[in-house]
Structures are given as structure tokens and as C-alpha cells.
Amino acid sequence: MVSKITSEIKVSVTTEYDNFNSYPSENRFVFRYNIEIQNLGNQPVKLLTRKWMIYDLGFGFTEVEGAGVIGLTPILEAGDTFTYFSNVILKSGVGNMEGFYTFENSNKETFNVTIPKFNLVSEVLSN
């Protein structure tokens, strides 16, 4: 697990290789990433957007951005935790991801929260 605290918001990430949905012979390596977002502050915040930089060894970088996460723009009250998971597909089986979320506080001020860099290495290539 990797974690990072930015502006009283803690983001933690764990990953796992999805052997069942991966097809290495077709350059399809699927990874699941689990995200936990904790509001360590004393005021509510709303997650507005996300931006990811996905690195796939030998294939370069891809940027992904959009509203919310998994179709939601959750509000985290003081002390709340929000968890979700998603997937990413790499062609090489080796890479990493990092990014940031944009949040809004109760004063309607926006701020960015770092998503720490995490590595993606398929089981097929790590053995």
C-alpha cells in the first residue's frame, strides 16, 4: 500500500493483478486498484474531478481525466472515509499510475489532492 496526505485528505492505494481477465499473449494485462480516501480535516469536502497519468513501459504515458470517480462525486464529512476500486489495462504488463483529485471545501474553494504513484507489475512478468 502507498499513501499520501495532502490538505488533510489521505489517499491510500493497493493494487492487484487480475489474472482471470488478463491475456498476456494479446498484450492485455489487467490491474485492479483499490482507493481509500479519508477526510482528516474538520470540514466537509466534495470530490469534483480526477486526473490520472498512466505509464505503460514501452508504450508511454496516457492521461485520463473526468468528473468524480466511478460516476460519483462523493461528499466526505469530517472523519469520513470513501473507498472504491477500478481497473486499468496495460499492454506491457509493467507500468505505474499517479494523479490528483480536485476537491471543493465548504467555502467553495477548490484544491488538489495528490494520488501517490503506485507500480503495476503483472504476476506473469514478476515470476
C-alpha positions as CSV (number, residue, x, y, z in Angstrom):
1,M,0.0,0.0,0.0
2,V,1.1,3.5,-0.7
3,S,-0.4,6.6,1.0
4,K,-0.1,10.4,0.8
5,I,-1.7,13.2,2.8
6,T,-2.4,16.5,1.0
7,S,-4.5,19.3,2.6
8,E,-5.8,16.9,5.3
9,I,-7.0,14.3,2.8
10,K,-5.3,10.9,2.9
11,V,-5.3,8.8,-0.2
12,S,-4.2,5.2,0.1
13,V,-3.8,2.7,-2.8
14,T,-3.5,-1.0,-3.1
15,T,-3.3,-3.0,-6.3
16,E,-3.7,-6.5,-7.5
17,Y,-3.1,-8.2,-10.9
18,D,-6.3,-9.6,-12.4
19,N,-5.0,-12.9,-13.8
20,F,-8.5,-14.0,-14.8
21,N,-9.2,-11.1,-17.2
22,S,-5.6,-10.7,-18.5
23,Y,-4.4,-12.2,-21.7
24,P,-0.6,-11.7,-21.9
25,S,-0.4,-13.3,-25.4
26,E,-2.7,-10.5,-26.6
27,N,-0.8,-7.8,-24.7
28,R,-3.7,-7.3,-22.2
29,F,-2.6,-7.0,-18.6
30,V,-5.5,-6.0,-16.3
31,F,-4.9,-4.5,-12.8
32,R,-7.4,-3.6,-10.1
33,Y,-6.6,-0.6,-7.9
34,N,-8.4,0.0,-4.6
35,I,-8.6,3.6,-3.4
36,E,-9.3,4.8,0.1
37,I,-9.9,8.5,0.7
38,Q,-10.0,9.8,4.2
39,N,-11.0,13.3,5.3
40,L,-8.7,14.0,8.2
41,G,-9.9,17.6,8.4
42,N,-12.7,19.3,10.3
43,Q,-14.9,20.4,7.4
44,P,-16.8,18.5,4.7
45,V,-15.2,18.3,1.2
46,K,-16.6,17.2,-2.1
47,L,-14.6,15.3,-4.7
48,L,-15.1,17.0,-8.1
49,T,-12.7,15.6,-10.6
50,R,-9.8,13.2,-11.1
51,K,-6.8,13.2,-13.4
52,W,-4.5,10.2,-13.9
53,M,-1.1,9.8,-15.6
54,I,-0.8,6.2,-16.6
55,Y,2.6,4.9,-17.7
56,D,2.9,1.7,-19.7
57,L,6.5,0.5,-20.2
58,G,7.4,0.7,-23.9
59,F,4.1,2.5,-24.8
60,G,4.4,5.8,-22.9
61,F,2.0,7.9,-21.0
62,T,-1.8,8.2,-21.2
63,E,-3.8,10.9,-19.4
64,V,-7.2,10.2,-18.1
65,E,-9.4,12.9,-16.5
66,G,-13.1,13.4,-15.8
67,A,-15.8,14.2,-13.3
68,G,-15.8,12.3,-10.0
69,V,-14.9,8.7,-9.6
70,I,-16.9,5.7,-10.7
71,G,-19.7,8.0,-11.7
72,L,-19.9,9.6,-8.2
73,T,-18.9,13.0,-6.7
74,P,-18.9,12.0,-3.0
75,I,-19.0,14.4,-0.1
76,L,-16.8,13.4,2.8
77,E,-17.8,14.8,6.1
78,A,-15.0,15.4,8.7
79,G,-13.6,12.0,9.6
80,D,-15.4,10.1,6.8
81,T,-13.7,7.5,4.5
82,F,-14.7,6.8,0.9
83,T,-13.5,3.6,-0.9
84,Y,-13.8,2.4,-4.4
85,F,-12.0,0.3,-6.9
86,S,-11.4,0.5,-10.6
87,N,-9.3,-1.2,-13.3
88,V,-6.6,-0.3,-15.8
89,I,-5.3,-2.3,-18.7
90,L,-1.6,-2.1,-19.7
91,K,-0.1,-3.5,-22.9
92,S,3.3,-4.3,-21.5
93,G,2.4,-5.7,-18.1
94,V,4.7,-3.1,-16.3
95,G,3.9,0.5,-15.5
96,N,2.7,2.9,-12.9
97,M,-0.1,5.4,-12.2
98,E,-0.3,8.7,-10.3
99,G,-2.5,11.7,-10.4
100,F,-4.7,14.0,-8.4
101,Y,-8.2,14.7,-7.3
102,T,-9.8,18.1,-7.2
103,F,-11.9,18.8,-4.2
104,E,-14.1,21.6,-3.1
105,N,-14.4,22.7,0.5
106,S,-17.4,24.3,2.3
107,N,-16.2,27.8,1.2
108,K,-16.5,26.6,-2.4
109,E,-12.7,26.8,-2.7
110,T,-11.1,24.1,-4.9
111,F,-7.8,22.3,-4.1
112,N,-5.9,19.4,-5.5
113,V,-5.1,16.2,-3.6
114,T,-2.2,14.0,-4.7
115,I,-2.8,10.4,-5.6
116,P,0.6,8.8,-4.8
117,K,2.5,6.9,-7.6
118,F,1.9,3.2,-7.5
119,N,3.6,0.4,-9.5
120,L,1.8,-2.1,-11.7
121,V,3.7,-5.3,-12.4
122,S,1.9,-8.4,-13.7
123,E,2.4,-11.8,-12.0
124,V,3.4,-13.3,-15.3
125,L,6.4,-11.0,-15.6
126,S,7.4,-10.9,-11.9
127,N,7.9,-14.7,-11.5
